[in-house]
Amino acid sequence: MGEEWYVSVDGDNRIGPVDKEQVVQMIKDGKLGPEMLCQREGREKWAALRTVQEFSEAFPQPTPRADRAAAEKARAAWSALKSAICKSADELGKRAGRIRLRLKVSSIERKRDRVFLKMGKALYEKGEELLADESYKKLTEELRSMEAEIGELRDRIREL
């Protein structure tokens, strides 16, 4: 028998002593995997079978064709993921745009309500003479402008 090897099958169960050829045959038969640990007689450290020069070539090597197929599959998966992320980002952007517009509408409506209050108070206090007053006409124009802006913003929200 040449060099003697020990192989740890599942941590507690060990095979050995066995020679190199027996270990290679067990690898080829599929009884030993690349991550199983082995130790040579007289050696202190255990190492994964795939890292030991005597056994690394006994494991099946990936073929270039299999690598291309895996790469193509990964590319397709990445493309699908990227598409989903972009779609989600677009939806989030639209939603954020709608929220910004609604906040602007709310702000303009509050201003409009304050103008209404001023107009109502002035009308109560001054009555008919107010309708001819220049400041009242300005408030009326301001209200029309605000209502037009609110209408435009609501149209934009519906478009999003």
C-alpha positions as CSV (number, residue, x, y, z in Angstrom):
1,M,0.0,0.0,0.0
2,G,1.3,3.5,-0.9
3,E,0.4,6.7,1.0
4,E,-2.4,6.1,3.4
5,W,-5.3,8.6,3.4
6,Y,-8.3,9.1,5.7
7,V,-11.5,10.7,4.5
8,S,-14.2,12.3,6.8
9,V,-17.5,11.3,5.3
10,D,-19.9,13.3,7.6
11,G,-17.7,14.7,10.4
12,D,-17.9,11.6,12.7
13,N,-17.6,8.8,10.2
14,R,-14.1,8.3,8.7
15,I,-12.9,6.0,6.0
16,G,-9.3,4.8,6.1
17,P,-6.6,4.1,5.9
18,V,-7.1,3.8,2.1
19,D,-4.6,4.4,-0.7
20,K,-4.8,7.2,-3.3
21,E,-6.3,5.0,-6.0
22,Q,-9.1,3.9,-3.8
23,V,-9.9,7.5,-2.9
24,V,-9.9,8.5,-6.6
25,Q,-12.2,5.6,-7.5
26,M,-14.7,6.6,-4.7
27,I,-14.7,10.1,-6.1
28,K,-15.4,8.8,-9.6
29,D,-18.2,6.6,-8.2
30,G,-19.7,9.6,-6.6
31,K,-19.3,8.3,-3.1
32,L,-17.0,11.3,-2.1
33,G,-17.8,15.0,-2.8
34,P,-15.3,17.8,-3.3
35,E,-16.0,19.4,0.1
36,M,-15.3,16.2,2.1
37,L,-12.2,16.5,4.2
38,C,-9.2,14.2,3.9
39,Q,-5.9,13.8,5.6
40,R,-2.7,12.0,4.7
41,E,-0.9,9.8,7.2
42,G,1.5,12.0,9.1
43,R,-0.2,15.2,8.1
44,E,-1.7,17.4,10.8
45,K,-4.4,19.4,8.9
46,W,-7.5,18.2,7.2
47,A,-8.3,19.6,3.7
48,A,-11.2,19.5,1.3
49,L,-10.7,16.8,-1.4
50,R,-11.0,19.4,-4.2
51,T,-8.0,21.4,-2.8
52,V,-5.6,18.4,-2.6
53,Q,-3.6,18.1,-5.8
54,E,-3.8,14.3,-5.9
55,F,-7.6,14.3,-6.0
56,S,-8.6,17.7,-7.6
57,E,-8.5,16.3,-11.1
58,A,-10.7,13.3,-10.2
59,F,-13.7,15.5,-9.9
60,P,-15.7,16.2,-13.1
61,Q,-14.6,19.5,-14.7
62,P,-17.3,21.9,-16.1
63,T,-17.5,21.9,-19.8
64,P,-17.4,25.2,-21.7
65,R,-20.8,24.4,-23.2
66,A,-22.3,24.1,-19.8
67,D,-20.7,27.4,-18.8
68,R,-22.2,29.2,-21.8
69,A,-25.6,27.8,-21.0
70,A,-25.3,28.9,-17.4
71,A,-24.1,32.3,-18.5
72,E,-27.0,32.7,-20.9
73,K,-29.5,31.6,-18.3
74,A,-28.0,34.1,-15.8
75,R,-28.1,36.9,-18.5
76,A,-31.8,36.2,-19.1
77,A,-32.5,36.2,-15.4
78,W,-30.6,39.5,-14.9
79,S,-32.5,41.0,-17.9
80,A,-35.8,40.1,-16.4
81,L,-34.8,41.4,-13.0
82,K,-33.5,44.7,-14.5
83,S,-36.8,45.1,-16.4
84,A,-38.8,44.5,-13.2
85,I,-36.7,47.0,-11.3
86,C,-37.0,49.7,-14.0
87,K,-40.8,49.2,-14.2
88,S,-41.0,49.5,-10.4
89,A,-38.9,52.6,-10.4
90,D,-41.1,54.2,-13.1
91,E,-44.2,53.4,-11.1
92,L,-42.6,54.9,-8.0
93,G,-41.6,58.0,-9.9
94,K,-45.1,58.5,-11.2
95,R,-46.6,58.0,-7.7
96,A,-44.1,60.5,-6.3
97,G,-45.1,63.0,-9.0
98,R,-48.8,62.6,-8.2
99,I,-48.1,63.1,-4.5
100,R,-46.1,66.3,-5.2
101,L,-49.0,67.6,-7.4
102,R,-51.6,66.8,-4.8
103,L,-49.6,68.6,-2.2
104,K,-49.4,71.7,-4.4
105,V,-53.1,71.5,-5.0
106,S,-53.7,71.4,-1.3
107,S,-51.4,74.4,-0.7
108,I,-53.2,76.4,-3.4
109,E,-56.6,75.4,-2.0
110,R,-55.6,76.7,1.5
111,K,-54.5,80.0,0.0
112,R,-57.8,80.2,-1.9
113,D,-59.7,79.6,1.3
114,R,-57.9,82.4,3.0
115,V,-58.8,84.7,0.1
116,F,-62.4,83.7,0.4
117,L,-62.4,84.5,4.1
118,K,-60.9,88.0,3.4
119,M,-63.5,88.6,0.7
120,G,-66.4,87.4,2.9
121,K,-65.3,89.6,5.8
122,A,-64.8,92.6,3.6
123,L,-68.2,92.0,1.9
124,Y,-69.8,91.8,5.3
125,E,-68.2,94.9,6.5
126,K,-68.4,97.1,3.4
127,G,-71.4,95.7,1.5
128,E,-72.1,97.0,-2.0
129,E,-69.3,99.6,-2.0
130,L,-66.8,96.7,-1.9
131,L,-67.7,95.4,-5.3
132,A,-66.3,98.5,-6.9
133,D,-63.2,98.5,-4.7
134,E,-59.9,97.8,-6.5
135,S,-58.5,95.5,-3.8
136,Y,-61.7,93.3,-4.1
137,K,-61.2,93.1,-7.8
138,K,-57.6,91.9,-7.2
139,L,-58.8,89.3,-4.8
140,T,-61.3,88.1,-7.4
141,E,-58.6,87.8,-10.1
142,E,-56.3,86.0,-7.6
143,L,-59.1,83.5,-7.0
144,R,-59.7,82.9,-10.7
145,S,-56.0,82.3,-11.2
146,M,-55.8,79.8,-8.3
147,E,-58.9,77.9,-9.6
148,A,-57.3,77.7,-13.0
149,E,-54.0,76.4,-11.5
150,I,-55.8,73.9,-9.4
151,G,-57.7,72.6,-12.5
152,E,-54.4,72.3,-14.5
153,L,-52.7,70.4,-11.6
154,R,-55.7,68.0,-11.3
155,D,-55.5,67.3,-15.0
156,R,-51.8,66.5,-14.7
157,I,-52.5,64.2,-11.8
158,R,-55.1,62.3,-13.9
159,E,-52.5,62.0,-16.8
160,L,-50.0,60.3,-14.4
